[in-house]
Amino acid sequence: MITVLLVDDEPRMLDLLSLYLIPRGYQCLKAVSGEQALGILQDQPVSLVLLDVMMPGMDGWETCWRIRDMKDVPIIMLTARNQPADIVHGLRYGADDYVTKPFHEEELLARMEAVLRRTHQAGHLEFQELVWDEEKHLVTVSNKEVALTPIEFSLLGLLLSHPHQVFSREQLIERIWGLDSDTEDRTVDSHVRNLRDKLRRASFPIDDYLKTVYGVGYRWTDHGA
């Protein structure tokens, strides 16, 4: 599961963001100040930071700069300041993207996914005892390796990184095999079946999370059976 740190001095904004992101499969941590955000980042693994600019004390600019000095975690600035100079300022301080308030929820989600794809954080996904590591091309369950084929590995990573999104078989063929592939729908089904079998044998309850959407395709859910 992808953990997002929400940083804003307005509790109402923190609640609104978490209400939107949690059903999309994100785990949300909350900080009402830059100082609190730095403390959380020291103690807990975080995949992405959504950071407000206008905060008392340590503002978003300084918080961004200090986070970047601590670790290489992706940062998206969320702020009502929408002048070009402000955007340039944020990017120069180390932000990966800059979203102005008010924002459309789907746009924010798309920008989060885009930033995660561009960073190494997107290459390491954890879901309960299941770990998917792109750099090592390794999947483990309870620290025990699960031997997957390259196709199975890519399928699992795509589904894990887009919780609750339904992928049609055609979309999976395009994303995994490529636009020019002659792969058929039944080939997709065969690979998904093999992936499920291997994770079952590793004692991971895959059937609770990798769901078949009949007549459409597949999706990953973090709600369980």
N, C-alpha and C positions, 0 to 999 in steps of 0.2 A: 504494500500500500504506500502511496506517495504522501509524505508528510509536508504540510504547508504551514509556515509561520506567518500569521496575520498580525501586522503591527499598525495600530491606529489608536489615538487617544480617545476616540469616541466608541464606547462599548456597543452602542447601537449598530455602528458599521461593522464591528467585529462579529456581532451576532448575525447580521444579514449575510455577510460573506460565508460564514460557516454553515448557515442554513441552506445556502445554495450549493456549496462545495461538498459537504459530507455525503449527500445522496449520490453525488457523482463519483464516489469512491475515494475521496481525499480525506486524510486525517488532518484536523486543524488544531494548531496550537495558537494561543492568543497572547499578545503583549500590548499593554497600553502606553508604553514608552520605549524609547530607544535603549535605555539602560536595561529594562526588563528583557528586551529582545536579545541583547548581547548575552545576558545570563542564560537564557534558554538555549542559545546556539552553542554555548560552551558545554552544556550538560546533555543535550539531546540531538540525535541525528535529524536533520531537516533537509528536504529536497528542493524547496523553493520558498522564497520570502516575498510576500506582498506587503509593501512598505509605503505608509502615508508620508507626505512631506511636512505638512503643517502640524507640528507637535510642539508643545511647550518643553523647555529645557533642551535636550538634545533633539534637534530637528531631523527630518528624514535625510537631508544631505549628509550631515555628520554621521548619522547611523549607518547609512549606506557605505560611506568611506571606511568606517571602523569594521563593519561586517566584512568588507572586501579585504581588509588588512588581516582578518582572522582566518577566513576560509573561502574557498572557491565555490560558494553556493549561489545559484542564480537568483537575481533580484528583479522584481517588477515594481516600479514606483506607481502608486495610486494616489492621484491628487487632483484638486480642482484647479491647480495652477497649470494653465494650458498655453502659455506664451512660448514661442520657439526657443527663446533664451533659457527658459526653465527646463525644457526637454533636453536641450544640449547640455545644460548644467548637470542634470541627472545622469545622462549617459557618460559624461566625463568623470563623474564621481564613481562610476563602476556599475551602474544599473544596466541590466540586459534589455529592458524594455520600459516603456513609459505609457501608462494608461490614464486618461483624464476622466474625472468625475463630472457629471454622471456618465456611467458606462453601461453598455448592454451586456447582460450576463453571459450570453453566448460568445460575444467577442472576447470577453475576459478569459473564458475557458479556452477558446482557440489560441489566444496569445500565451496562456500558461503551457498548453501542450506544445506550441512551437518552441518556446524557450527551453522546455525540458528535452525536446528532441535535439536541440543544438548543444546541449551540455552533457558532460559525462554522467551526471546524475541520472539521466534517462536510461543509461546502460546498466543500472543496478536497481532491480526491483525486488521488494520483499513483500510477501503476503503470508502472514502467519509463519509457519515453519518452512515455507517455500521461498527459495531465493533464486533469482534469475540474474546472471552476471554476464553482460555482453562482452566485456573486455576479455574475460577468461573463457568465454563460450562455455559456461558451466551452469548447470541447474542442480540445486541440492534440496533435499527435504530432510529436516532435522540434522543438517550437516553431513548427510550422506548423498553422494553423487548419484544423479539419475541420468543414464546414458540416453540422449536424444539425438535423432538425426538433425542435420541443419534445417530442414523444413519444419520439423516438430519444434525445434528451438525457436525459430522465427515466429511460428504461429503462437506459441505460448507468450513470447515477449510482446507481440502486437496486442493480444487480448488482455494481458495483464496491464499494459500501459494505457488502455482505453476502457476502464470499467464501465459497465452498463451500456456501452455502445454496441448496437447490433451490426455485425458485419455479414453482408450477403456472401454467398460463395463466390460470386463474380468479383466482389471487392477483395476478398482474400486472395484470389488468383492474381489479381492486379498488383496487390501489395507484396505478396510473397514470391510469386513465380515471375511476374512481369507482364507488361501489356501484350507482348508478342507471343506469350505462351499458348500452347494448344491444350493446356491442362483442362480436364473435365471436372464437373461438379463432384462426381463420385470419387475422384482422386482426393479432393479436399476432405470428403467424408472419411476416407480411408486413413488419412493422416491424423485427423482429429480422433478417430477411434483408437489408433495406435498410441497417441499422446495420452489419452485417458487411461488406457491399459497400463502404460508404464508408470503413471503417477499413482494409480490404484495399488500397483505392486509395491510402490514405495510408501504405502500407508498414508498417502495424502487423499483427503475426501474430495477428489476432483469433481465428482458428479454433483456436489452441492454448489459448485461455483461456475463450472464451464457448462453453460446451458445451450441446448438446441432450441432455436426459434423456428418451429416447424413451418416449412414452406418458404423460409427466408435464409437463415444461416445460423450464426453462433454469436454468443455474447458471454462476457465474464461478469459475474455479479459478486459483490462482497457480502451479501446478506445471508448466504447459506440457504439450506433447503427450507 
